[in-house]
Amino acid sequence: MKDSKRILIIGFGSIARKHARILNQNWPGFEIGIYKKGIFLKSDELNLCKRKFTTYQECIEWRPNYVIIASPCSFHLNQALFFAKQGIPTFIEKPIGKGNESKSSWDELFAYSKTVPIMVGYVFRHDECLKELENILSLNSYGEIIDVESYCGSWLPDWRPNSDYKKTVSAQNKFGGGVLLELSHEIDLINYLFGPIEIKYASSMNTNSLEIDVEDIALIQAECLSCKFLTMKLNFCTKPQERYIKIRFSNANITWDLNNQIIRIKEPECKESILYKSENDLDYKYVKQFENFFKFAENIESSRCSVYDAFESLNLICCAKKMSSKN
């Protein structure tokens, strides 16, 4: 791949700044431009961006080779459609939308995705531990899967220490905040590993501990062909931070610690031991994600997360929201 590429980032929140930093470190020959309405707040990452745009017309005239949509998810679909119509390979941060978009707009994006490379950023699909866990499941060495538990708990004010958390996308319903959309990695991973899953029960609430207008805790129970008991627990109102997927087989328990990039195993009559540990830093999966995107855009390899994959995860989120409103 030639280094003389132009890559446009839409939005400049925390994940967009992270992308800019990783792109600059790993593809230093790329020219990075950003599109954002309003004031560009000073940051180290802003200095990495050579061009700044405030209109779509300016963006198109710059003729970017790739687009990264890292705006609030309430804008994702319309922005993806705009750049797909220009024929520009497009990367969309997760989740792919908020869930209240029109069917005709989704149909239009699906149609464009058949000819324009469009990929969605469920970054844990590029995690080394996920690949190892897939291998473990394929070997079928530990007996029947009895139940699966996924947990993600954290403290929202710690996510972006230099920002007022109440003003962030995560805390505002109008931008697609709340744990079900913000922590949709867990839903995507469970559906990827064990799906298709069917949600049987969901409940969510605002505990009022953060003084925001979205749900900060949720519980989802689902089932699939290989397991009747799939549980997902999500919150961003607890400390300490913890994130894992635990699979209880009839002959062993296997736990993927997502924060520490470790897979542990506990077998009968044995102490818990490390089955696999990634030696790479936490940025590694983001680098692999962009490698996949660029190769996908050049028709070298397939996407690890298609528009259809991400839409399936969004449908599960919408199903959970609907059930939660009833419960």
C-alpha positions in Angstrom: 0.0 0.0 0.0 1.4 3.4 -0.9 1.8 5.9 1.9 0.5 8.9 -0.1 -3.1 8.4 1.0 -5.6 10.9 2.3 -7.9 9.8 5.2 -10.8 11.9 6.4 -12.1 11.6 10.0 -15.6 12.7 10.7 -16.0 14.1 14.2 -13.2 14.7 16.7 -14.3 13.2 20.0 -12.2 10.7 22.1 -12.4 7.8 19.7 -11.7 10.0 16.6 -8.6 11.4 18.4 -7.5 7.8 19.2 -7.8 6.9 15.6 -5.8 9.9 14.5 -3.0 9.0 16.9 -2.9 5.3 15.8 -3.0 6.2 12.1 -0.1 8.7 12.5 2.0 6.2 14.5 1.5 3.3 12.1 0.8 5.0 8.7 3.0 8.2 9.0 2.8 8.9 5.3 -1.0 9.3 5.4 -2.4 12.8 5.3 -5.1 13.1 7.9 -8.0 15.6 7.6 -10.9 16.1 10.0 -14.4 17.4 9.5 -16.2 18.9 12.4 -18.8 21.6 12.9 -18.0 24.3 15.4 -14.8 25.0 17.3 -11.8 22.6 17.1 -10.7 22.2 20.7 -6.9 22.1 21.1 -5.3 18.7 21.6 -2.1 16.8 20.7 -4.0 14.8 18.1 -5.3 18.0 16.4 -1.7 18.8 15.5 -1.5 15.5 13.6 -4.3 16.6 11.3 -3.0 18.6 8.3 -6.4 19.7 7.0 -9.6 20.8 8.8 -13.0 21.1 7.2 -16.3 22.5 8.3 -18.4 21.5 5.2 -18.9 18.3 3.3 -18.1 20.1 0.0 -14.7 21.0 1.3 -14.2 17.3 2.3 -15.1 16.1 -1.2 -12.9 18.6 -3.0 -10.0 17.3 -0.9 -10.6 13.9 -2.5 -9.9 11.6 0.4 -9.0 7.9 -0.2 -10.8 6.7 2.9 -13.4 8.1 5.4 -13.7 7.3 9.1 -17.0 8.2 10.6 -16.4 8.8 14.3 -19.3 11.1 15.1 -22.2 10.4 17.5 -24.1 7.3 16.2 -27.2 9.4 15.6 -25.4 10.8 12.6 -23.7 7.6 11.3 -26.3 6.5 8.7 -26.7 9.8 6.9 -23.0 10.5 6.9 -22.2 6.9 5.6 -24.8 7.4 2.8 -23.2 10.7 1.8 -19.7 9.3 1.4 -20.8 6.0 0.0 -22.6 7.9 -2.8 -19.2 9.4 -3.6 -17.7 5.9 -3.9 -15.3 6.4 -1.0 -14.3 3.4 1.2 -15.9 4.1 4.5 -15.2 3.0 8.1 -18.1 3.5 10.6 -17.5 3.4 14.3 -19.8 1.2 16.3 -22.7 1.2 16.7 -23.8 1.6 13.1 -26.8 3.7 14.1 -29.2 4.6 16.9 -32.0 2.3 15.8 -34.6 4.9 14.9 -33.5 5.4 11.3 -35.9 4.7 8.3 -35.9 1.3 6.6 -35.5 2.9 3.2 -32.2 4.5 4.4 -30.9 1.2 5.6 -31.9 -0.5 2.4 -30.0 2.3 0.5 -26.8 1.7 2.6 -27.0 -2.1 2.1 -27.3 -1.5 -1.7 -24.2 0.8 -1.7 -22.2 -1.7 0.4 -22.4 -4.2 -2.4 -20.1 -2.0 -4.5 -18.4 0.4 -2.0 -16.2 -1.0 0.8 -18.0 -0.2 4.0 -16.8 -1.6 7.3 -17.9 -1.2 10.9 -15.6 -0.7 13.9 -16.4 -3.5 16.4 -12.7 -3.6 17.3 -12.8 -6.7 19.6 -13.4 -8.7 16.4 -9.7 -8.1 15.8 -8.6 -9.1 19.3 -6.0 -11.9 19.5 -7.9 -13.4 22.4 -11.1 -13.6 20.4 -9.3 -15.7 17.8 -7.9 -18.0 20.5 -11.4 -18.3 22.0 -12.8 -19.3 18.6 -10.2 -22.0 18.3 -11.1 -23.3 21.8 -14.8 -23.5 20.9 -14.1 -25.2 17.6 -12.1 -28.0 19.4 -15.1 -28.9 21.6 -12.7 -30.3 24.2 -14.5 -29.3 27.4 -17.9 -30.8 27.0 -21.3 -29.1 26.7 -21.7 -25.4 27.1 -23.8 -24.9 30.2 -24.0 -21.1 30.3 -22.2 -18.0 29.1 -21.9 -14.8 31.2 -20.7 -11.5 29.7 -20.0 -8.6 32.0 -18.8 -5.0 31.4 -18.8 -2.6 34.3 -17.1 0.7 34.6 -17.4 4.3 35.9 -18.5 6.7 33.1 -16.7 9.8 34.6 -13.4 7.9 34.3 -13.9 7.3 30.5 -12.8 10.8 29.5 -11.0 12.4 32.5 -10.5 15.7 30.9 -14.2 16.2 29.9 -17.5 16.8 31.7 -19.0 13.3 31.4 -22.5 14.7 31.5 -21.9 16.6 28.2 -20.4 13.6 26.4 -22.2 11.5 23.8 -22.3 8.5 26.2 -24.5 10.4 28.6 -27.1 11.9 26.2 -30.0 10.1 24.7 -30.2 12.5 21.7 -26.7 11.4 20.5 -27.3 7.6 21.1 -25.9 7.4 24.6 -26.7 4.8 27.3 -25.1 1.4 28.0 -27.0 -0.6 25.4 -25.6 1.4 22.5 -22.3 2.5 24.1 -21.4 -1.0 25.4 -22.7 -2.9 22.4 -19.3 -4.7 22.0 -20.6 -7.3 24.4 -23.8 -7.9 22.4 -21.8 -8.1 19.2 -19.2 -10.5 20.7 -21.8 -12.9 22.1 -23.7 -12.9 18.9 -20.5 -13.4 16.9 -19.3 -16.3 19.0 -22.6 -18.1 19.7 -25.2 -16.6 17.3 -27.6 -16.2 16.0 -28.9 -15.4 19.5 -32.5 -14.7 20.5 -33.1 -12.3 23.3 -35.6 -13.7 25.8 -35.5 -11.0 28.5 -34.0 -7.5 28.9 -34.2 -4.9 31.6 -32.4 -1.5 31.9 -32.7 1.5 34.1 -31.2 4.8 35.2 -29.8 4.4 38.7 -29.6 8.2 39.1 -26.1 7.8 40.4 -24.7 9.8 37.5 -27.4 12.4 36.9 -27.8 11.7 33.2 -30.8 11.0 31.0 -29.9 7.5 29.7 -29.9 4.0 31.1 -26.6 3.3 33.0 -27.3 -0.4 33.7 -28.8 -3.2 31.7 -29.4 -7.0 31.9 -30.0 -9.2 28.8 -30.8 -12.9 28.8 -30.7 -14.7 25.5 -30.4 -18.2 24.1 -28.9 -19.9 21.0 -28.7 -23.4 19.6 -25.6 -24.3 21.6 -26.6 -22.7 24.9 -29.9 -21.8 26.5 -28.4 -19.5 29.1 -26.6 -16.4 27.7 -26.4 -13.5 30.1 -25.1 -10.0 29.4 -24.7 -7.5 32.2 -23.7 -3.9 31.3 -23.2 -0.8 33.3 -21.1 2.3 33.5 -22.0 3.3 37.0 -19.7 1.0 39.1 -16.1 0.7 40.2 -13.7 -1.0 39.8 -13.7 -1.5 36.1 -14.2 -5.1 35.0 -14.9 -6.8 31.7 -15.0 -10.5 30.9 -16.8 -13.3 29.1 -17.1 -16.5 31.1 -18.0 -19.8 29.4 -19.0 -22.6 31.8 -18.6 -26.0 30.1 -19.6 -29.3 31.7 -15.9 -30.0 32.3 -14.2 -26.6 32.7 -14.7 -22.8 33.1 -13.0 -20.5 30.6 -12.8 -16.8 31.2 -11.7 -14.1 28.8 -10.5 -11.0 30.7 -10.9 -8.3 28.0 -9.2 -5.6 30.0 -6.0 -7.6 30.7 -6.1 -9.6 27.4 -5.9 -13.0 29.2 -7.8 -16.2 28.8 -8.0 -18.3 32.0 -9.1 -21.9 32.5 -10.4 -23.7 35.6 -10.7 -27.5 35.3 -11.9 -30.0 38.0 -9.4 -30.6 40.8 -7.0 -28.0 39.3 -6.1 -24.4 40.1 -7.1 -21.7 37.7 -4.3 -21.2 35.1 -3.6 -18.9 32.2 -4.5 -20.6 28.9 -3.5 -17.6 26.7 -2.1 -14.1 27.2 -1.6 -11.5 24.5 1.8 -9.9 24.6 0.6 -6.8 22.6 -0.6 -3.5 23.9 -4.2 -2.4 23.9 -3.7 -0.5 20.7 -2.8 -3.6 18.8 -6.4 -4.6 17.9 -7.0 -1.0 16.5 -4.0 -1.4 14.3 -5.2 -4.8 13.1 -8.7 -3.3 12.5 -7.3 -0.6 10.2 -5.1 -3.1 8.4 -8.2 -5.1 7.7 -10.1 -2.0 6.5 -7.4 -0.9 4.1 -7.0 -4.4 2.7 -10.8 -4.7 2.4 -10.9 -1.4 0.6 -8.3 -2.7 -1.9 -10.2 -6.0 -2.3 -7.3 -8.0 -0.7 -9.3 -9.5 2.1 -12.8 -9.6 3.5 -14.1 -7.3 6.2 -14.2 -8.7 9.8 -17.4 -6.7 10.4 -19.8 -5.9 7.6 -22.7 -3.5 7.5 -25.0 -6.5 7.8 -23.1 -7.8 10.9 -23.4 -4.4 12.6 -27.0 -4.1 11.6 -27.7 -7.4 13.2 -26.1 -6.2 16.5 -28.2 -3.0 16.3 -31.4 -5.0 15.9 -30.5 -7.0 19.0 -29.9 -3.7 20.8 -33.3 -2.4 19.6 -34.9 -5.6 20.8 -33.4 -5.2 24.2 -34.5 -1.6 24.4 -38.1 -2.6 23.5 -38.2 -5.4 26.1 -36.7 -3.1 28.7 -39.4 -0.5 28.2 -42.0 -3.2 28.9 -40.2 -4.4 32.0 
